[in-house]
């Protein structure tokens, strides 16, 4: 059984994970069209990972006799300025998702849904890793500057830190 308030906030998170996947897919397409194939591959993997997060929540809700609501698509932006601006946007988005996950934790505690509270800890840890990964990329971008983006693009896939899109 899933508590009503928990079900509601998990459905909000399904929508946010779906949007995250679409956002990273749009960023990947933009990067690929700018000639950044390494960045594009990193973002395609991120898009798939966010989709898997959405499915993880949907399946959990269904297992707990909840009703997962599959959202309609919200179109993400098409232009992202520079790589630095784009990765700043990625970090801001991941911080937004971290805040959202923390709100789920708060509702679980409020509702005394300790089963879901325990389950959602996986997402808490995942967000710590996501933010750290993007901060590392931003640090690297700041180090290489605009003159060495070819090397950055070539090396970015090694910066995923062992993230697994099928997790």
C-alpha positions as CSV (number, residue, x, y, z in Angstrom):
1,X,0.0,0.0,0.0
2,X,1.2,3.5,-0.8
3,X,0.0,6.6,1.1
4,X,-2.0,9.1,-0.9
5,X,0.3,12.1,-0.3
6,X,3.3,9.9,-1.2
7,X,1.6,8.7,-4.4
8,X,0.9,12.3,-5.3
9,X,4.5,13.5,-4.8
10,X,5.9,10.4,-6.6
11,X,3.7,11.2,-9.6
12,X,5.2,14.8,-9.6
13,X,8.6,13.2,-9.6
14,X,7.7,10.9,-12.5
15,X,7.0,14.1,-14.5
16,X,10.2,15.7,-13.4
17,X,12.3,12.6,-14.3
18,X,10.5,12.5,-17.7
19,X,11.3,16.2,-18.3
20,X,14.9,15.6,-17.2
21,X,15.3,12.9,-19.9
22,X,13.8,15.1,-22.5
23,X,16.0,18.1,-21.5
24,X,19.2,16.0,-21.7
25,X,18.0,14.5,-25.0
26,X,17.5,18.1,-26.4
27,X,21.0,19.1,-25.0
28,X,22.5,16.0,-26.6
29,X,21.0,16.9,-30.0
30,X,22.2,20.5,-29.7
31,X,25.7,19.3,-28.7
32,X,25.9,16.9,-31.6
33,X,24.8,19.6,-34.1
34,X,27.6,21.8,-32.7
35,X,30.2,19.1,-33.4
36,X,30.6,18.0,-29.8
37,X,30.1,14.2,-30.3
38,X,31.7,13.3,-26.9
39,X,29.4,15.7,-25.0
40,X,26.5,14.5,-27.0
41,X,27.2,10.9,-26.0
42,X,27.5,11.9,-22.4
43,X,24.1,13.6,-22.6
44,X,22.5,10.8,-24.5
45,X,23.6,8.5,-21.6
46,X,22.2,11.0,-19.1
47,X,18.9,11.1,-20.9
48,X,18.6,7.4,-20.8
49,X,19.5,7.3,-17.1
50,X,16.8,9.8,-16.3
51,X,14.3,7.7,-18.2
52,X,15.3,4.7,-16.1
53,X,14.8,6.8,-13.0
54,X,11.2,7.6,-14.1
55,X,10.6,3.9,-14.8
56,X,12.0,2.9,-11.4
57,X,9.4,5.2,-9.7
58,X,6.5,4.0,-12.0
59,X,7.3,0.4,-11.2
60,X,7.7,1.0,-7.5
61,X,4.3,2.8,-7.4
62,X,2.6,-0.1,-9.3
63,X,4.2,-2.6,-6.9
64,X,2.8,-0.7,-3.9
65,X,-0.7,-0.6,-5.4
66,X,-0.4,3.0,-6.4
67,X,-1.4,4.6,-9.7
68,X,1.5,6.0,-11.7
69,X,0.4,8.8,-14.0
70,X,2.4,9.1,-17.2
71,X,2.8,12.7,-18.1
72,X,2.6,14.4,-21.4
73,X,5.7,15.8,-22.9
74,X,6.9,19.3,-22.1
75,X,9.2,20.6,-24.8
76,X,12.6,21.6,-23.5
77,X,14.7,24.5,-24.9
78,X,16.4,24.0,-28.3
79,X,19.4,26.3,-27.8
80,X,21.9,26.3,-24.9
81,X,24.4,29.0,-25.7
82,X,27.9,27.6,-25.0
83,X,29.0,24.4,-23.4
84,X,29.7,26.2,-20.2
85,X,26.2,27.7,-20.1
86,X,24.7,24.4,-20.9
87,X,26.5,22.5,-18.1
88,X,25.7,25.4,-15.7
89,X,22.0,24.7,-16.7
90,X,22.6,20.9,-16.1
91,X,23.9,21.6,-12.6
92,X,21.0,23.9,-11.8
93,X,18.6,21.3,-13.0
94,X,20.2,18.5,-10.9
95,X,20.1,20.8,-7.8
96,X,16.3,21.3,-8.6
97,X,15.9,17.5,-8.8
98,X,17.8,17.0,-5.5
99,X,15.5,19.5,-3.8
100,X,12.5,17.6,-5.2
101,X,13.9,14.2,-3.9
102,X,14.3,15.8,-0.5
103,X,10.7,16.9,-0.6
104,X,9.7,13.3,-1.2
105,X,11.7,12.3,1.9
106,X,9.9,14.9,3.9
107,X,6.5,13.7,2.8
108,X,7.5,10.1,3.6
109,X,8.6,11.1,7.1
110,X,5.4,13.2,7.6
111,X,3.2,10.2,6.5
112,X,5.3,7.7,8.4
113,X,5.8,5.8,5.2
114,X,9.1,4.2,6.2
115,X,9.1,1.7,3.3
116,X,9.1,4.4,0.7
117,X,11.5,6.5,2.8
118,X,13.9,3.6,2.7
119,X,13.4,3.0,-1.0
120,X,13.9,6.7,-1.9
121,X,17.3,6.8,-0.3
122,X,18.7,5.3,-3.5
123,X,17.6,8.5,-5.3
124,X,19.2,10.7,-2.5
125,X,22.5,9.0,-3.1
126,X,22.1,9.2,-6.9
127,X,21.6,12.9,-6.7
128,X,24.8,13.4,-4.7
129,X,26.6,11.6,-7.4
130,X,24.9,13.5,-10.2
131,X,25.7,16.9,-8.7
132,X,29.3,15.9,-8.1
133,X,29.7,14.6,-11.6
134,X,28.4,17.9,-13.2
135,X,30.5,20.0,-10.9
136,X,33.6,18.0,-12.0
137,X,32.7,18.7,-15.6
138,X,32.3,22.4,-14.9
139,X,35.6,22.5,-13.2
140,X,37.3,20.8,-16.2
141,X,35.6,23.2,-18.6
142,X,36.9,26.1,-16.5
143,X,40.4,24.7,-16.7
144,X,40.5,24.1,-20.4
145,X,38.8,27.3,-21.4
146,X,37.4,28.0,-24.9
147,X,40.6,27.1,-26.7
148,X,40.8,23.4,-25.8
149,X,37.2,22.2,-26.2
150,X,38.3,19.6,-28.7
151,X,40.3,17.8,-26.0
152,X,37.5,18.3,-23.5
153,X,34.9,16.8,-25.9
154,X,37.2,13.8,-26.6
155,X,37.7,13.1,-22.9
156,X,34.2,13.7,-21.4
157,X,33.0,10.1,-21.6
158,X,35.7,9.2,-19.1
159,X,34.2,11.7,-16.7
160,X,30.9,9.9,-16.2
161,X,32.4,8.4,-13.0
162,X,31.1,4.9,-13.5
163,X,27.5,6.1,-13.9
164,X,25.4,3.4,-15.3
165,X,22.3,4.4,-17.4
166,X,20.7,1.1,-16.6
167,X,20.8,1.7,-12.9
